[in-house]
Amino acid sequence: MNIFKNYGERLKTEFSGYTPKDLTKDLMAGITVAAVALPLALAFGVSSGASAAAGLITAVIAGIVTGMLSGGSYQISGPTGAMTAILLSLVAKYQLQGVFLACVMSGIILLVCGLLKLGKIVSYLPLPVITGFTSGISIIIAFGQINNLTGLTCSGENTIEKTVSYFTTEQHFDLTAFLIGAAVILFMAVYPKKINQYFPSSLAAIVIATVCQFIFDFNVSTVGEIPQSIFLPDRLDISAVTLKDIEALVVPAISIAALGLIESLLCGASAGRMKNEKLDANQELIAQGIGNIVIPFFGGVPATAAIARTAVAIKSGGKTRLTSVFHAVVLLLSMFLLAPVISKIPLSALAGVLIMTAWRMNDREAIKGIFSRRIKTQMAQFLLTMAATVVFDLTIAILIGVLFSVVMFVIKVSDMQINTSDIDPDRLPDHFENFKDRKAAVVYVTGPLYFGTANRLEEALTELSDKEIIIFSMRGVPFADASGVQAMQELVNTLSANNVMVYFTAIQPPVMEMINRCGLSDDVGSDRFFWSTDKALEYICS
């Protein structure tokens, strides 16, 4: 198949002239990315409702499997904040086995999308919808850290139910945990940017918090035991899967696949501009699909390409997809060598890291642009998608945002303009003398002629009832459907019944084809259609 042939050609080009110096660059970039990915993998693993170890395993397997099969040399995949927004509710409802099964099903969906070459689908999403979606996810991520940050507890299947539960159940505020998390947030906020590119603020904050935990032994919840095995005790048990389980998880699997598709392709498009290398979107979907099919058998959760880690890989000088593999190997070694240390990390410290991550997820430049231009449609797209993301399922939020965009577009293009201009007999040349005693008008029609604009033709009838000759100039009609032509036909019939002569000029070829197919040209007569109004007038006066 062409997809696999293209992948082979991409690898050949990518590693053409590969030198030991390039290998060193990939290794150093991999180590740098691992430093960024380690605290995030732990935090996303915990916040998804699984475990810190699940987050690490996800980053390791995705880094190797998805990274090697990726549609770009720069993509770094792993657990992401956006995905945790889906997974937390899934874990509560279907337990970890449900998440693992939904992950495999989503992987199959992504694989099929790649094979069917649906990689361009994300390009049809309006920017305000994508921005609102991302901002909504950031709110969900930050909201999901309240428990670990404060010691409070909540229950419910969605954000609204959880918010209400904070006020309807007895709560205990953990001041120590809150101070640790707040200190991490403050530390990351003031951390110098110059140092951040060499030693990430998230890793520095986690190291300091863990050292303090070892010294003072705070009475707070910590990560807990990290299994020193690539196969976690909690992983997909395929023998326990039933048809009923599969049916129940179809919608969650579609949500995971949709998010994986959107996030991975947007990451690839953005990072591709940074590295001046175009992403093979279909190959990327195949990679994400295979990766998510494999990950649950090790005990990991769904993964997508991650823009933060991918950007670090590019900025650190990564040359090829081996950067992703090296980052995964470093994380695996950390899991085996640093397990006793990782187990002591306070959960509130990870919550602080995620809250700052959620804050930085917002595309502030894009949001500023949307509101500074004061285009109401774009502002509504952003706000509606953001609100729907927080309140509803993420897939529903995307559908709502896109549907709203389509409706607004239809309303905009439905604004058909019909302008009537009476023909002034005194301005006609002398050879039109026999035309001068007749009431005539040219009707200029601009806009699509379809079911959404058919009613405008009916409204125009009252303006034309006193004319003897009407020339419809339709140069401004780009397309027509059967409903629109039928409405035009009814208008012509009504005018003809009142002894009004009707002519058409300047019709675009696609519109003329629809007129012919619907029989309007037969009813009116082929001799009533002209390329220009001048030709129609010459015919009338001949």
Phi, psi and omega per residue, in radians:
M1 nan 2.657 -3.091
N2 -1.060 -0.602 -3.104
I3 -1.065 -0.807 -3.116
F4 -1.257 -0.575 3.074
K5 -1.142 -0.747 3.116
N6 -1.103 -0.648 3.116
Y7 -1.103 -0.763 3.105
G8 -1.083 -0.730 3.117
E9 -1.134 -0.660 3.133
R10 -1.109 -0.771 3.114
L11 -1.089 -0.722 -3.128
K12 -1.076 -0.743 3.125
T13 -1.213 -0.727 -3.081
E14 -1.090 -0.710 -3.068
F15 -1.768 0.183 3.081
S16 -1.157 2.167 -3.131
G17 1.265 0.354 -3.121
Y18 -1.141 2.264 -3.042
T19 -2.094 2.886 3.049
P20 -0.984 -0.537 3.102
K21 -1.144 -0.713 3.094
D22 -1.136 -0.667 3.118
L23 -1.078 -0.714 3.118
T24 -1.108 -0.716 3.112
K25 -1.093 -0.747 3.110
D26 -1.094 -0.708 -3.123
L27 -1.138 -0.824 -3.121
M28 -1.164 -0.679 3.091
A29 -1.135 -0.669 3.118
G30 -1.090 -0.713 3.124
I31 -1.146 -0.720 3.128
T32 -1.108 -0.775 3.124
V33 -1.105 -0.665 3.136
A34 -1.093 -0.623 3.116
A35 -1.125 -0.606 3.090
V36 -1.333 -0.704 -3.021
A37 -1.290 -0.525 -3.048
L38 -1.002 -0.990 3.138
P39 -1.139 -0.591 3.138
L40 -1.210 -0.714 3.118
A41 -1.082 -0.745 3.104
L42 -1.108 -0.801 -3.086
A43 -1.165 -0.784 -3.124
F44 -1.192 -0.564 3.083
G45 -1.107 -0.783 -3.141
V46 -1.201 -0.795 -3.060
S47 -1.230 -0.316 3.102
S48 -1.331 -0.191 -3.090
G49 1.665 -0.044 3.099
A50 -1.585 -1.964 3.131
S51 -2.673 2.898 3.099
A52 -1.060 -0.677 3.130
A53 -1.093 -0.655 3.111
A54 -1.098 -0.681 3.094
G55 -1.112 -0.716 3.121
L56 -1.140 -0.799 -3.132
I57 -1.087 -0.689 3.102
T58 -1.038 -0.809 -3.137
A59 -1.130 -0.663 -3.117
V60 -1.170 -0.938 -3.078
I61 -1.172 -0.758 3.111
A62 -1.100 -0.689 3.136
G63 -1.062 -0.637 -3.113
I64 -1.506 -1.003 -3.027
V65 -1.224 -1.007 -3.107
T66 -1.164 -0.676 -3.132
G67 -1.066 -0.732 -3.120
M68 -1.248 -0.523 -3.099
L69 -1.650 -0.015 -2.977
S70 -1.024 2.762 3.080
G71 -1.465 0.075 3.099
G72 -2.559 2.711 -3.105
S73 -1.355 -0.101 -2.946
Y74 -2.021 -0.168 -3.029
Q75 -1.192 2.289 3.043
I76 -2.063 2.080 -3.092
S77 -1.899 2.774 3.128
G78 2.980 -2.952 3.089
P79 -1.194 2.488 -3.121
T80 -2.288 2.814 3.139
G81 -1.107 -0.671 -3.138
A82 -1.038 -0.706 -3.096
M83 -1.219 -0.576 -3.141
T84 -1.086 -0.488 3.139
A85 -1.092 -0.558 3.085
I86 -1.437 -0.752 -2.951
L87 -1.194 -0.585 -3.077
L88 -1.039 -0.770 3.127
S89 -1.262 -0.538 3.120
L90 -1.172 -0.729 3.121
V91 -1.071 -0.740 -3.124
A92 -1.129 -0.578 -3.046
K93 -1.618 -0.690 -3.014
Y94 -2.055 0.013 -3.093
Q95 1.167 3.087 -3.064
L96 -1.123 -0.622 3.137
Q97 -1.086 -0.593 3.084
G98 -1.160 -0.703 3.103
V99 -1.112 -0.773 -3.138
F100 -1.069 -0.763 -3.135
L101 -1.173 -0.748 3.110
A102 -1.079 -0.602 3.114
C103 -1.117 -0.812 3.118
V104 -1.080 -0.782 -3.132
M105 -1.098 -0.694 3.113
S106 -1.163 -0.630 3.092
G107 -1.082 -0.714 3.106
I108 -1.110 -0.735 3.125
I109 -1.064 -0.790 3.135
L110 -1.125 -0.699 3.120
L111 -1.077 -0.779 3.120
V112 -1.116 -0.718 3.105
C113 -1.041 -0.706 3.111
G114 -1.154 -0.770 -3.138
L115 -1.156 -0.547 3.117
L116 -1.497 0.048 3.094
K117 1.029 0.907 3.121
L118 -1.733 0.351 -3.067
G119 -1.117 -0.380 -3.107
K120 -1.438 -0.080 -3.014
I121 -1.046 -0.579 -3.084
V122 -1.197 -0.392 -3.133
S123 -1.203 -0.234 3.138
Y124 -1.555 -0.034 3.117
L125 -1.477 2.201 3.124
P126 -1.133 2.546 -3.119
L127 -0.993 -0.762 3.129
P128 -1.064 -0.556 3.104
V129 -1.186 -0.784 3.129
I130 -1.114 -0.767 -3.136
T131 -1.124 -0.761 3.102
G132 -1.126 -0.657 3.091
F133 -1.067 -0.820 -3.137
T134 -1.125 -0.732 3.128
S135 -1.154 -0.669 3.081
G136 -1.084 -0.728 3.116
I137 -1.112 -0.700 -3.138
S138 -1.094 -0.629 3.088
I139 -1.140 -0.758 3.135
I140 -1.091 -0.748 -3.139
I141 -1.077 -0.866 -3.118
A142 -1.096 -0.747 3.127
F143 -1.081 -0.636 -3.111
G144 -1.211 -0.203 -3.125
Q145 -1.659 -0.011 -3.101
I146 -1.037 -0.746 -3.091
N147 -1.075 -0.900 -3.123
N148 -1.188 -0.491 -3.114
L149 -1.351 -0.585 -2.987
T150 -2.071 -0.248 -3.061
G151 1.481 -0.020 3.092
L152 -1.265 2.876 3.116
T153 -2.267 2.639 3.114
C154 -2.504 2.912 3.114
S155 -2.551 2.771 -3.115
G156 2.264 2.855 -3.076
E157 -1.673 -0.213 3.124
N158 -2.434 3.033 -3.053
T159 -1.044 -0.709 -3.108
I160 -1.136 -0.831 3.140
E161 -1.074 -0.700 -3.141
K162 -1.170 -0.699 3.127
T163 -1.085 -0.782 3.132
V164 -1.081 -0.671 -3.075
S165 -1.132 -0.436 3.096
Y166 -1.097 -0.475 -3.067
F167 -1.789 -0.150 -3.091
T168 -1.916 -0.085 3.110
T169 -2.149 2.732 3.141
E170 -1.183 2.351 -3.049
Q171 -2.176 2.719 3.045
H172 -2.267 2.085 -3.124
F173 -1.564 2.168 -3.134
D174 -1.672 1.712 -3.067
L175 -1.106 -0.703 -3.117
T176 -1.086 -0.828 3.130
A177 -1.064 -0.716 -3.136
F178 -1.106 -0.751 -3.136
L179 -1.123 -0.663 3.107
I180 -1.118 -0.845 3.140
G181 -1.103 -0.739 3.139
A182 -1.118 -0.672 3.110
A183 -1.110 -0.675 3.111
V184 -1.125 -0.770 3.134
I185 -1.070 -0.820 -3.138
L186 -1.107 -0.740 -3.137
F187 -1.052 -0.809 -3.124
M188 -1.196 -0.528 -3.127
A189 -1.217 -0.629 -3.096
V190 -1.746 -0.001 -3.097
Y191 -1.083 2.274 -3.092
P192 -1.084 2.340 -3.135
K193 -1.140 -0.565 -3.126
K194 -1.123 -0.615 3.136
I195 -1.388 -0.552 -3.052
N196 -1.010 -0.596 -3.113
Q197 -1.268 -0.286 3.095
Y198 -1.806 -0.602 -3.139
F199 -2.455 1.765 -3.005
P200 -0.959 2.483 -3.124
S201 -1.084 -0.641 -3.132
S202 -1.107 -0.737 3.128
L203 -1.189 -0.724 3.124
A204 -1.077 -0.736 -3.138
A205 -1.120 -0.746 3.137
I206 -1.151 -0.704 3.127
V207 -1.068 -0.827 -3.116
I208 -1.121 -0.779 3.140
A209 -1.085 -0.672 -3.136
T210 -1.227 -0.703 3.094
V211 -1.062 -0.773 3.106
C212 -1.088 -0.634 3.112
Q213 -1.131 -0.703 3.103
F214 -1.147 -0.669 -3.075
I215 -1.318 -0.845 -2.999
F216 -1.729 -0.230 3.114
D217 0.859 1.028 3.141
F218 -1.060 2.541 3.104
N219 -1.491 1.220 3.136
V220 -2.308 2.837 3.118
S221 -1.234 2.411 3.128
T222 -2.120 3.066 -3.112
V223 -1.024 -0.693 -3.134
G224 1.543 -3.045 -3.015
E225 -1.052 2.362 3.072
I226 -1.874 1.957 3.130
P227 -1.076 2.293 -3.136
Q228 -1.605 1.106 -3.130
S229 -2.675 2.541 3.122
I230 -1.327 -0.351 3.055
F231 -1.805 1.894 -3.102
L232 -1.309 2.664 3.100
P233 -1.008 -0.714 3.080
D234 -1.585 1.789 3.082
R235 -2.546 3.001 -3.043
L236 -1.078 2.198 3.039
D237 -1.833 1.643 -3.023
I238 -1.137 -0.453 -3.115
S239 -1.225 -0.345 -3.114
A240 -1.622 -0.025 -3.093
V241 -1.342 2.344 3.111
T242 -2.076 2.863 3.096
L243 -1.060 -0.615 3.117
K244 -1.099 -0.697 3.101
D245 -1.077 -0.778 -3.110
I246 -1.091 -0.775 -3.139
E247 -1.090 -0.687 -3.103
A248 -1.200 -0.435 -3.017
L249 -1.814 0.162 -3.137
V250 -1.067 -0.865 -3.115
V251 -1.132 -0.832 3.066
P252 -1.019 -0.663 3.129
A253 -1.115 -0.699 3.095
I254 -1.123 -0.691 3.107
S255 -1.078 -0.791 3.137
I256 -1.120 -0.766 -3.138
A257 -1.114 -0.743 -3.135
A258 -1.091 -0.766 3.129
L259 -1.150 -0.753 3.119
G260 -1.052 -0.727 3.127
L261 -1.110 -0.885 -3.084
I262 -1.104 -0.875 -3.053
E263 -1.155 -0.737 -3.099
S264 -1.174 -0.754 -3.103
L265 -1.287 -0.619 3.061
L266 -1.158 -0.704 3.085
C267 -1.058 -0.805 -3.125
G268 -1.111 -0.693 3.140
A269 -1.163 -0.748 -3.141
S270 -1.183 -0.841 -3.127
A271 -1.187 -0.573 3.127
G272 -1.064 -0.631 3.082
R273 -1.191 -0.592 3.125
M274 -1.153 -0.664 -3.087
K275 -1.746 -0.015 -3.103
N276 1.005 0.797 3.136
E277 -2.452 2.139 -3.091
K278 -1.321 2.377 3.113
L279 -1.375 2.386 2.954
D280 -1.477 1.678 -2.995
A281 -1.071 -0.698 -3.118
N282 -1.187 -0.706 3.082
Q283 -1.134 -0.627 3.120
E284 -1.119 -0.700 3.107
L285 -1.145 -0.660 3.075
I286 -1.097 -0.755 3.127
A287 -1.095 -0.804 3.133
Q288 -1.121 -0.656 3.119
G289 -1.107 -0.878 -3.140
I290 -1.104 -0.726 3.138
G291 -1.046 -0.779 -3.112
N292 -1.311 -0.339 3.021
I293 -1.293 -0.633 -3.066
V294 -1.413 -0.728 -2.983
I295 -0.909 -0.809 -3.081
P296 -1.077 -0.416 3.130
F297 -1.257 -0.218 3.063
F298 -1.795 -0.196 -3.126
G299 1.796 0.244 -3.141
G300 -1.612 3.009 -3.125
V301 -1.926 2.956 -3.104
P302 -0.960 2.509 -3.112
A303 -2.183 2.734 3.006
T304 -2.474 2.992 3.010
A305 -1.186 2.495 -3.050
A306 -2.078 2.083 -3.051
I307 -1.120 -0.653 -3.105
A308 -1.099 -0.863 -3.130
R309 -1.212 -0.627 3.122
T310 -1.149 -0.727 3.118
A311 -1.101 -0.695 3.106
V312 -1.105 -0.715 3.140
A313 -1.057 -0.746 -3.128
I314 -1.209 -0.817 -3.110
K315 -1.163 -0.407 -3.136
S316 -1.516 0.041 3.063
G317 1.599 0.261 3.120
G318 -1.043 2.325 -3.078
K319 -1.713 -0.692 -3.048
T320 -2.356 -3.095 3.129
R321 -1.198 -0.134 3.060
L322 -1.152 -0.385 3.052
T323 -0.999 -0.761 3.120
S324 -1.104 -0.715 -3.140
V325 -1.153 -0.783 -3.135
F326 -1.107 -0.680 3.126
H327 -1.108 -0.653 3.118
A328 -1.178 -0.699 3.139
V329 -1.133 -0.712 3.117
V330 -1.110 -0.714 3.104
L331 -1.127 -0.684 3.123
L332 -1.131 -0.748 3.092
L333 -1.103 -0.659 3.094
S334 -1.081 -0.662 -3.132
M335 -1.122 -0.673 -3.127
F336 -1.417 -0.688 -3.009
L337 -1.568 -0.506 -3.041
L338 -1.946 0.237 -3.091
A339 -0.935 -0.796 -3.140
P340 -1.076 -0.589 3.141
V341 -1.314 -0.797 -3.125
I342 -1.041 -0.625 -3.103
S343 -1.103 -0.334 -3.099
K344 -1.655 0.016 -3.125
I345 -1.186 2.205 3.108
P346 -1.137 2.384 3.122
L347 -1.117 -0.530 3.128
S348 -1.179 -0.512 3.082
A349 -1.199 -0.737 3.068
L350 -1.114 -0.625 3.097
A351 -1.093 -0.709 3.100
G352 -1.082 -0.731 3.110
V353 -1.064 -0.772 -3.105
L354 -1.203 -0.612 3.109
I355 -1.127 -0.722 3.088
M356 -1.187 -0.657 3.094
T357 -1.090 -0.738 3.126
A358 -1.092 -0.728 3.126
W359 -1.071 -0.730 -3.104
R360 -1.342 -0.266 3.101
M361 -1.138 -0.532 -3.095
N362 -1.127 2.238 3.097
D363 -1.440 1.526 -3.014
R364 -1.126 -0.587 3.121
E365 -1.135 -0.755 3.138
A366 -1.151 -0.743 3.139
I367 -1.112 -0.746 3.120
K368 -1.066 -0.727 3.130
G369 -1.111 -0.703 -3.124
I370 -1.084 -0.764 -3.056
F371 -1.521 -0.458 3.134
S372 -1.271 -0.536 3.117
R373 -1.333 -0.310 3.092
R374 0.986 0.652 3.042
I375 -1.544 1.946 -2.981
K376 -1.026 -0.665 -3.122
T377 -1.082 -0.801 -3.135
Q378 -1.139 -0.724 3.123
M379 -1.104 -0.715 3.128
A380 -1.162 -0.705 3.097
Q381 -1.027 -0.815 -3.123
F382 -1.100 -0.910 -3.062
L383 -1.156 -0.710 -3.133
L384 -1.142 -0.787 -3.141
T385 -1.158 -0.724 3.125
M386 -1.077 -0.822 -3.141
A387 -1.123 -0.735 -3.137
A388 -1.139 -0.604 3.120
T389 -1.124 -0.712 -3.121
V390 -1.260 -0.701 -3.012
V391 -1.504 -0.698 -3.033
F392 -1.935 -3.044 3.017
D393 -1.128 2.563 -3.060
L394 -1.093 -0.670 3.119
T395 -1.130 -0.720 3.103
I396 -1.088 -0.651 3.137
A397 -1.079 -0.781 3.114
I398 -1.087 -0.773 -3.139
L399 -1.080 -0.727 3.118
I400 -1.093 -0.794 -3.137
G401 -1.081 -0.793 -3.135
V402 -1.187 -0.744 3.135
L403 -1.066 -0.742 3.098
F404 -1.066 -0.718 3.129
S405 -1.103 -0.738 3.133
V406 -1.112 -0.780 -3.129
V407 -1.069 -0.767 -3.138
M408 -1.143 -0.629 3.109
F409 -1.150 -0.763 -3.139
V410 -1.083 -0.737 3.123
I411 -1.072 -0.698 -3.108
K412 -1.177 -0.835 -3.105
V413 -1.299 -0.287 3.135
S414 -1.350 -0.046 -3.100
D415 -1.379 1.214 3.121
M416 -1.182 2.344 3.110
Q417 -1.845 2.214 3.094
I418 -2.148 1.939 -3.114
N419 -2.038 2.250 -3.109
T420 -1.854 2.274 3.126
S421 -2.207 2.012 3.110
D422 -1.154 2.497 3.100
I423 -1.474 2.072 -3.109
D424 -1.438 1.963 -3.090
P425 -1.037 -0.561 -3.088
D426 -1.208 -0.298 -3.108
R427 -1.701 -0.004 -3.137
L428 -1.469 2.607 3.084
P429 -1.092 2.891 -3.072
D430 -1.091 -0.584 -3.089
H431 -1.277 -0.028 3.023
F432 -1.725 0.441 -3.012
E433 -1.025 -0.708 -3.111
N434 -1.282 -0.031 3.137
F435 -1.643 -0.266 -2.905
K436 -1.265 -0.327 -3.136
D437 -1.647 0.148 -3.057
R438 -1.949 2.453 3.098
K439 -1.404 2.036 -3.085
A440 -2.388 2.707 -3.139
A441 -2.609 2.642 3.007
V442 -1.847 2.218 3.131
V443 -1.843 1.986 -3.128
Y444 -1.603 2.048 -3.110
V445 -1.863 2.180 -3.136
T446 -2.248 2.217 -3.139
G447 2.095 2.920 -3.106
P448 -1.190 2.490 3.124
L449 -1.822 1.623 -3.095
Y450 -2.595 -3.067 -3.009
F451 -0.972 -0.540 -3.103
G452 -1.303 -0.301 -3.102
T453 -2.027 0.030 -3.096
A454 -1.017 -0.625 -3.090
N455 -1.142 -0.440 3.123
R456 -1.154 -0.539 3.108
L457 -1.172 -0.686 3.108
E458 -1.107 -0.684 3.135
E459 -1.142 -0.529 -3.098
A460 -1.298 -0.295 -3.052
L461 -1.033 -0.698 -3.091
T462 -1.124 -0.506 -3.129
E463 -1.358 -0.277 -3.001
L464 -1.924 -0.023 -2.984
S465 -1.154 -0.386 -3.089
D466 -1.709 0.146 -3.091
K467 -1.613 2.702 3.054
E468 -1.754 -0.545 -3.136
I469 -2.332 2.285 3.099
I470 -2.254 2.273 3.083
I471 -2.000 2.004 3.095
F472 -1.505 1.965 3.061
S473 -1.640 1.985 -2.956
M474 -2.059 0.512 3.116
R475 -1.085 -0.512 -3.104
G476 -1.522 0.192 3.107
V477 -1.735 1.882 -3.052
P478 -1.357 -0.545 3.121
F479 -2.732 2.885 -3.133
A480 -2.568 2.616 3.016
D481 -2.043 3.094 -3.048
A482 -1.064 -0.672 -3.129
S483 -1.124 -0.726 3.131
G484 -1.149 -0.750 3.125
V485 -1.144 -0.666 3.104
Q486 -1.079 -0.710 3.106
A487 -1.111 -0.695 3.087
M488 -1.115 -0.694 3.134
Q489 -1.085 -0.747 3.127
E490 -1.129 -0.663 3.112
L491 -1.125 -0.776 3.133
V492 -1.096 -0.733 3.129
N493 -1.071 -0.746 3.131
T494 -1.118 -0.746 3.130
L495 -1.148 -0.711 3.140
S496 -1.120 -0.661 3.109
A497 -1.101 -0.405 3.109
N498 -1.715 0.323 3.099
N499 1.098 0.582 3.062
V500 -1.702 2.232 3.098
M501 -1.470 2.246 -3.057
V502 -2.017 2.354 3.106
Y503 -2.314 2.742 3.132
F504 -2.219 2.463 3.102
T505 -2.383 2.740 2.987
A506 0.960 0.808 -3.137
I507 -1.531 2.293 3.115
Q508 -1.151 2.562 -3.104
P509 -0.928 -0.795 3.139
P510 -1.101 -0.621 3.132
V511 -1.224 -0.696 3.122
M512 -1.108 -0.656 3.106
E513 -1.064 -0.754 3.128
M514 -1.177 -0.653 3.102
I515 -1.091 -0.729 3.116
N516 -1.148 -0.754 -3.105
R517 -1.139 -0.579 -3.110
C518 -1.517 -0.079 3.061
G519 1.494 0.102 3.140
L520 -1.134 -0.671 -3.123
S521 -1.144 -0.585 3.098
D522 -1.217 -0.721 -3.127
D523 -1.157 -0.753 -3.090
V524 -1.371 -0.677 -3.058
G525 1.907 2.288 -3.075
S526 -1.131 -0.339 3.140
D527 -1.374 0.015 3.140
R528 -1.740 0.129 -3.102
F529 -1.965 2.243 -3.074
F530 -2.372 2.771 -3.131
W531 -1.317 -0.564 -3.119
S532 -2.443 2.818 3.134
T533 -1.124 -0.639 3.113
D534 -1.022 -0.765 3.138
K535 -1.117 -0.665 3.116
A536 -1.125 -0.742 3.140
L537 -1.129 -0.696 3.115
E538 -1.092 -0.697 3.141
Y539 -1.152 -0.748 -3.109
I540 -1.097 -0.643 -3.057
C541 -1.593 -0.025 -3.114
S542 -1.340 nan nan
